[in-house]
Amino acid sequence: MRISARRRRIGLTVERDRTLTLHVPRGCELRRVREFVRGSSAWIDDKTRLSEQRRQLHPVRTLQDGEIHRYLGRDYRLLVVDGEGSAGGEPSRVNASPVRLVAGRLQVDSSVAENPALIRAALADWYTRAGQRWTRGRLQPWAARMDVPEPEVRVRDLGHRWGSYRAGPANGIVSLHWATFQLPIHLVDYVIAHELAHAKVSGHGPDYWRLLGRALPECRQIKAELDELGRRVWMGDLST
């Protein structure tokens, strides 16, 4: 359970390991929380089942030299290089990331390449930083289309969710999963627009889809494409 003074509504999240996180506004009565959880049993069953299906469908990675990874829909091959320099003989910058996109290759320093947990963390960090840079200025046009204020953007691990929206100080926060940036650009834009619509409408009822449809008329088709292509996105799972 997570209690927050900023939160206005009770919510539930199914995490990657299929545990549940209950989000509760500070001061909320225990009776309301119990009623919410009891009333969410069908939703919990559906989401837990979906989480299990997705866990089975998403690929696992060995993170070996030559493995293919995607960024904004394009394929890049992992290339393990000496930590003292890049493949082209250029010296690495001091305190540079152990993962760099250079000449169409995702270069990984040998200092982390031998440890799957380290290289996994380094790749996730690279996607996080690259995604954070890419989204600068990307939200404003979509926010203008839906007549909502542009929120802060954070890129982080969200389990099996592509994104989330949280109301809060200023204009709220849109969070995007670092794995989202493996998708083609039009699907990343869909995730952004999808979350921005929640600044006006919570839930996914008719009002929500009308709002999203005004900004993105083909939203239903793009959602279906995301549901299909998203199954093949690496979410950080490693081969055992």
Secondary structure, DSSP 8 states (H G I E B T S, - for coil): -EEESS--S-EEEE-TTS-EEEEEETT--HHHHHHHHHHTHHHHHHHHHHHHHHHHHS--B---TT-EEEETTEEEEEEEE-TTB-TTS-B--TT--SEEEETTEEEEEHHHHT-HHHHHHHHHHHHHHHHHHHTTTTHHHHHHHTT----EEEEE--TT-SEEEE--STT-EEEEEGGGGGS-HHHHHHHHHHHHHTTT--SSSHHHHHHHHHH-TTHHHHHHHHHHHGGGS--S-B--
